Amino acid sequence: MKFYIDTANVAEIREAYDMGIIAGVTTNPSLIAKEGRDYQETLKEIASFMDGPISGEVRADSDTAEKMIAEGREIAALSKNMVVKIPMTAEGLKAVKVLSKEGIKTNVTLIFSANQALLAARAGASYVSPFLGRMDDISSDGLILIQDIMDVFSQYPDLETEVICASVRHPIHVLECAKTGADIATVPFKVLLQMISHPLTDQGIEKFKADYAKAFPTRYRTLASDTRYK
């Protein structure tokens, strides 16, 4: 399973990219507005160093296929690795059909059923984004949604649409999504850091430091005083 980062914070994207753990970025106007930045300029900056797919979403007031298509073309023109994020509506599916025929990649978002995912795939979506965390919020099992979509898609080898697990809230979500065979999980930066950390790893590092200090006290004091190692 590949990892995308779900944020519009360029510093967080760079940090995750430098760690070599992300293959793409998903964002939306709300996340960019939260950063207080211009939408297209932010997408351009991300594209200046990110070599994987970058999902940029059409505006909420783009509620007709014509508006989504026009805005989708603008987003796609920003960079060769831009993906146009479109909501799961009848008008959205019309836009996906047109954009996909033009060679523009699309990501259908706000998926909450396997039926929706299948319709989006048949319309030509490059990606579908089921929201498991929001399903959990209404006392439904979001992971069942992911499994249902993966089961359906596996029956039709002609489908090339990739499944992005979205609305990921914690590391357990990521692990369970990986078990379903989902193609991608798009994860907030905080969750990526949680996945890296483990108390036994921290304890192990401290134990190694203590053992090294006992075995090589002079060398350890030199390293400890060197600001490069702090």
N, C-alpha and C positions, 0 to 999 in steps of 0.2 A: 504494500500500500504506500502511495506517495503522500507527502505532506505539503499542504499549502498553508500559508499564514493568513488569518482573517483579521485584517487591520488596515488602517490608512496612515498609521504612524510610521513615517519613513525610517526613523532611527531603529524601531523594532524590526522592520523588514530587513534592513541592512545587517543587524546583529544576527538574525536567524539565517540570513543568506550566507554570512561569513562562517557560520558554524557548519554549513554544508548540509543542512537538514531539510530545506524546503525546495520544492520544485515549481512553485507558483504562488500567486497572491490572489485572494478574493477581497473585494472591498465594495463599498456602496456609497451613495451620496451622504447618508446619515453618518457613517464613520468618518468621512472626509470633513463634513461640517463640524463634527466633534473636535477635529484638529484645528478648525478655524482657518482652513486653507482653500484656495481655488481648486475646483474639482479637476479640470483638465490639466492644470499645471502639476498637481500632485501625481496624477497618472503618468504624465511625461517623466517626472523625476524618478518614479519607481521603474519605469521602462528603461531609464538610462543605465541601470546596472542589473536589473533582474532579467535573466534570459529565458525564463519559463512563462507560462500563460498568466496573464493578469486580467482578472474579471472586473470590468467597469460597468456599472449598472445604469440603465436609462432612468430618467427622472420619474418621480411618482406621478407627476402630472402628464406624462406621456402615456395617455390611456387609450390611444387608438393605434392600430397597426402602422398607419402612415407616419405618425409621430415617432414611434419606436424605431421604424426603419430608418428615418432620417437621422435620428440621434445615434442609432447603432452604427451607421456609416461614419459619422463624425468620430465616435469612439474608436472604431477600427482603424481610422486613418492616423491615429496618434502613434501607433507602433505596430510592427508586424506580429507581435505576440499578444495583442489585445484580444480579449474575449468579451462579447457583449452580453451582459446579464439582463435577462428579461423575465418579468413575472409570469406565473402560470395562469394565463387567462386565454379566452378565445382569441382576443386581439393579439395577445402575445404570441400565440401559436402561428397566427398569420404572418407576423413579423419574422419569426424563426424560419418559416418556410422560405420567405424571400431572401433573407440574409444568408441562409445556408447555401442557397443556390448561387449566390454571388461569391461564395468561398469565404464568407465571414463566419468565424466560430461563435457559437452562442452557448450560454449557460442559463437554463431555465431554473428560476429560483422559486422559493415558497412552495415546494412540493411536499404534500402531506398524505399522499396515497400512491400505491403502486400503479393504479389506473392513470393518474396524472403523469407519472414518470414515463409510462409506456406511450401515452399520447405525445409527450414532448419529444421522445426519441423518434417516433414515427414522423413528426413534423420536421425532423432534421437537426435537433439539438446536439451539439457536441458534448455537452455535459448536462446532467440534472442534479439539482441540489436539494435532497430531502432534509428537513429540519428536525432532527431527533430530539434536541433539547426542548423545543417548543411543544412537541408531543408529550414529553414527560411533564411539562407544566400543566397540562390538562388531564393528568392522571392516565395517560395512554403510554404504552411502552414504545418509545421511539426506535429502539433497536429492532423490534418486530417489523417496523416500516422498512428499515434498511434491508433486513433479511428477505422480506417479501419482494422488494425491487430486485435484489440480486437473484433470487430464485426465478422470477419472471424473465429477466434478461438472459439468464443462462439457457433458457429454452429456445432462444432465437439468436443463433450465431451471426446472423446478418446485421444485428444491431451493433453499431460501433460507438454508441453513446457511453461515456464514462460516468460513473456514479460518484458524486462528491458528498461525503457526509458533512452536513453543515449544522450550525447551532450546537456545536460541541462544547460541553460545559466542564469536563474534567477528564483525567487520564483514563478512567474506566470506560468512558464513551469511546475513546480512541482504540483501546484494546479490543472491545467488543465489535467495533466496526471492522477492525482488521480480521477478526475471526470470520466475518461474513464474506470476506473476499472483496470488499468494496475497493474501488480503484484509488480513491483519494479521501483524505480527511482534511478539512480546512479548519485550522485550530488557532485560537487566540494565543498571543505571545505568552501570556501568563500560564496557559496550560502546557505549552512547549517546555517552559522552565520547570514546571511541576514534573513533567515526564523525565527530565534530565536528573532531577534530584532524587536521592534515596538516603535515608538515615544511615544505613549500613555502609554505603559508599563514603559518606562523611566521616563515620567512625573509623573506617579503614584508612582513610587518608591521614587522620590524626594519629592513628597507631603507627603508620609508616614513618611519619615525621618524628614521633617520639623515639622509635627504634633507631632511626638514622642519627638522631641527636646523641643517643647513648653510644653508638658505634663509632661515630666520627664527630666528636664534640667541637674540635677546632674548626673543621670544615663547616659544620652546621652554624656555628656562631658567625662565620664569615658570610655565609648565605643569608642568615637572618638579618644581618646589618646592611646588606646590599639592597638598596631601594628598588632595584630592578625586579626583585623576587617578592615584592610586597603588593 
